[in-house]
């Protein structure tokens, strides 16, 4: 079996970009949820 390292490195690059994109989207969603919680929270008492 012959492994072409150029193809492997290109695949890892694409995978890394995809994982980075997912991480960025998760962070944005978490910040939006945090902001909406702060904006819409009512103080008890």
URFENGI-V935048 format. One record per helix or strand of 2 or more residues. SS is the DSSP state (h for helix, s for strand). FROM is the first residue (numbers start at 0). TO is the last residue. If there is no record, write none. Layout:
ss: [SS,SS]
from: [FROM,FROM]
to: [TO,TO]
This chain:
ss: [h]
from: [4]
to: [39]
